[in-house]
Amino acid sequence: MKILIGLGVLVIVVAAAIFSLPFLVDLNKYQDQYKPLLEEALNRKVQLQDIRLTIWPRIGARVAGFAVLDDPAFGATPFASLTSLEIGVKLGPLLSGKVEVEEITLRDPVITVIKNKSGVLNVSTIGRTGVPTPEAPSRAPIPSTDGPLKILALLAVDRVSIAGGTLTYRDLSTAKPTEYVLQDLELLLQSVRLGQTPSLHVATLVQPFNMPVTVDGTFGPLKETADIDAINLRLGLGKTEFTITGKTAGQNATVNMSSPLINTANLPMALPLKKPVDITDVKIAAEVKGQEAKLNNLSFQLFNGQVKGQGTVIAGSDAPPFKSTVTVQGLQLGPALEAVATTQVSISGTAGADLALQGRGFSMPDLTKSLEGTSHVAIKDGKIEGVNLLQEAVSILNVAGISLDN
């Protein structure tokens, strides 16, 4: 009986000691050691309100009031902040002297990306110590092999999650400043380990379009490089679903997208259409090789006709050169006119077209100077009904000031 009582007292003492650790061990006194290292790595000032050990619901640490200040050239407000960062470790490996991260949770993160009037992003100097804010937009970002996924993979994290996030993009370089916000951002990454294929879930609400966006799928396996052998995702934009597959290798990538149906009523922008239009069997195949991006295939069905396109653009200059071709076959004129026209004219027949364009740059001044191309349009079995040609001719003459009364 005394042995049982002694064991019970020992268990209580050990439990009390364990649960009192967060109050006895003050990690804040080590801020002077790790905070400068973090600021040097990010090239940003960092604020930390509190950091402490946690015992329940899992052993780990909790950072509260974490904020990364913005580049002084963009303001004194935080670039990124979060209510808390929670890191949980596995108990078994910890008892044997190894630290294995089980879960990382970011609660209520707020990130603000700003493009200033010169077209420079505030993220351009993150992690680049001693690099001044550029005066012109950087068109060829410096590639990094030490991305966040690689860091997480080396940590071997079972689960990474974001709850209640907000991502704001503010563009001050345009005549009318624009702002886009990802609200209620949720993210879940599982099995983030070298050699494994993580699963991904993202959900958010995009403003000002009020459009829900979801991404679900897998990518991997993770390697010590940024190469990804297989990407398999499902993208939801409102009521429109896309299937995405692809892979990456160094600075090269291939991607394929498809959607069985896109209804123009579900698009985030207003189109000059009399009624919604269905775009079916959408297929996109593209690849990137260094600074060259190719649209190998863009095809879809529209008004019972087939539309196909291809294109190439080479980045790395202020006015990147591009060329493209578009082919239209069997487009039904009747349904097309009903979708765009308000007149009672009835047109039947099919149309086909070929268009080839090339130029440099995508701004209006660049296009005005360099855009050139050829086109060809053909109509088969065309028929127009509901038009009084004599009346139309008289109306034209009257507009010109010529009267037929005499």
Secondary structure, DSSP 4 states (H G I P E B T S, - for coil): -HHHHHHHHHHHHHHHHHHHHHHH--GGGGHHHHHHHHHHHHTS-EE-SEEEEE-SSSSEEEEEEEEEEPPTTT-SSEEEEEEEEEEEE-HHHHHTT---EEEEEEES-EEEEEE-TTS-BTTTTTT-TTPPPPSS--SSPPP-S--HHHHHHHHTEEEEEEEEEEEEEEE-SSSS-EEEEEEEEEEEEEEESBTS--EEEEEEEEETTTEEEEEEEEEE-B-SSS-EEEEEEEEEETTEEEEEEEEEETTEEEEEEEEEEEEGGGSSS--S-SS--EEEEEEEEEEEETTEEEEEEEEEEETTEEEEEEEEEE-SSSS-EEEEEEEEEEEEHHHHHHHH--S--EEEEEEEEEEEEEEE-SSHHHHHHH-EEEEEEEEEEEEEES--HHHHHHHHHHHTT-----
